[in-house]
């Protein structure tokens, strides 16, 4: 019945003012969310809808229609909306119509091997239908890119005739428009004690492991760091559900939190490995520590586009004890950390100035090719979202 309904709807005229959005995370999040919000601001005549499960419907803003996946309304919207925006892929049953515009925003900057480059990585490519992948890529009209590195990688890994928009990452706009009072409220909401230093631990998925468990002993970490520190533990998307639910009172499991941007804003520093979050986090000019205990295994299974150990966004630890020493000696927030972070930000965040979503909306939805907002020079950008100095957790962490 749904297929017949979709075929019938596909024969009806397109709704030129309708736009459908979705994100891999399920809820209202990522670059699609930032673009949807900017569409409502700059193009009020466009009617927007968001595809997500009922459990995530509460994240969708008032005024944006919620579409349940697989519903008649969902398929009607896919058949008749003029604009389709996603950071992953729409249902494979989608048959893109003449006149529809599909914008692929992607999920951050690629360090890990992606797309057709995975053909030589059987462990990482397990279950990937490359023919379907290429059919999906052929539906793209625009591919959003945050930096030249992303452009070069994706135009090779996702070959087709789309136009790349190297405009920056809309999901990072929030880092440049959120003030100290907002950050304080986020920290309170997450249960971060006043005056504490919050470390966001956000590792990525391991393709070579069947069961995803933390590579870091978080209970030992908080014991070593002392009572000033709190760990916000965010498990990879495909992780063991109980992987980060440690009983220690200074470990806060935030794996179910949809918005990683909110978690980044609320934290004082990031501990990660190969996750693309590192490329976004440096916009905050807060310390990043990489815990890379399995570089050889990860490189063999998944592969990376450059050696992150030679051009990292912060201090690198090859094991737990080394990571503990980095925090014990304060190297994690020292001058070397700041130098690495600045170089990384200059290379990978040239357009992340708080106006990426506006550039996208003006180009895709308003058809503007001239007069788009120019990226703000990096020297003129304010340090985003500095924490209130009275917290005792902000000023000292920005060195």
Secondary structure, DSSP 4 states (H G I P E B T S, - for coil): -HHHHHHHHHTSPPEEEEEEEE-TTSSS-HHHHHHHHHHHHH-TTSEEEEE--GGGGGGSPTTSEEE-TTSHHHHHHHHHEEEEEESS---TT--PPTT-EEEE--SS---B--GGGGGG-TTTTTT--HHHHHHHHTT-SEEEESSHHHHHHHHHHT-SS-EEEE---GGGGGGGS--HHHHHHHHHHHTPPTTPEEEEE-PPP-TT-SS---SS-HHHHHHHH-TTEEEEE---TTS-TTTT----TTEEE-TT-S-HHHHHHH-SEEEESS-THHHHHGGGT--EEEE-TTHHHHHHHT-BSS-TTTS-SSEEESSHHHHHHHHHTTGGGSHHHHHHHHHHHHHH-TT-SS-HHHHHHHHHTS---SSPPPPPPGGG---TTPPPGGGTSSGGG--
